């Protein structure tokens, strides 16, 4: 059983340098950190979330505005501190148990999409649908659906494309990612 504090929140402007360092440490190149800077400078960054652990940012996720469909968000990049990647658990000295930062952060995102569908959150500025390209086994556990993304049209392979949104429809939209994404 995964337990731990609910530490997910929006990133603060003064945390940009720490997020940049996390992205550069979490990935073999600086491409993801450069992508985040480009998304910010292009004005298409929707929201950035962080999860703190032991007085430092332990996990990060960016959600940028898709060029199309309107109102959809792209989840990328997702980063966890290197020492807590690949299923490694962050120790919880105050509690008896462990806490998976990346899994907790990702499972929280589909819940935000579902909550937005409720009347009390309808006026919040958050995407109606989240799109992610990545390892299906990880993102399915977090609440994303590969089957519901199967009819989308994308520049990226559909076998690695998943969505989270209210309902059970299978959209047929063409995905157009922000220009900052590589290879497009």
QUIQUI-V908646 format. One record per pair of residues at least 12 apart in sequence whose ideal C-beta (glycine too) atoms are under 6 Angstrom apart, sorted by the first residue. I is the first residue (numbers start at 1). J is the second residue. Records with the same first field share a line. If there is no record, write none. Layout:
I=J + J
This chain:
2=100
3=97
4=99
7=51 + 52
8=49 + 51 + 105 + 108
11=48 + 50
18=57
19=60
20=33
22=57 + 60 + 79
23=79
25=82
26=79 + 82
32=77
35=180
36=62
38=180
39=64 + 180
42=180
44=64 + 65 + 178
45=64
46=63 + 64 + 65 + 73
47=63
48=62
49=61
51=101 + 105
53=90
58=81 + 101
59=80 + 101 + 102 + 105
60=79
61=78 + 105
63=75
64=178
67=176
68=176
69=173
71=128
72=127 + 129
73=127 + 130
74=131 + 177
75=130 + 132
80=101 + 102
84=101
106=142
107=142 + 143
109=130
110=143 + 164
112=126
113=130 + 164 + 165
114=166
117=166
129=163 + 165
130=164
131=163
132=144 + 162
133=156 + 160 + 161
139=162
143=164
144=162 + 164
145=162 + 163
146=162
148=163 + 170
149=161 + 162 + 163
151=170 + 172
152=175
153=174
154=175
155=184
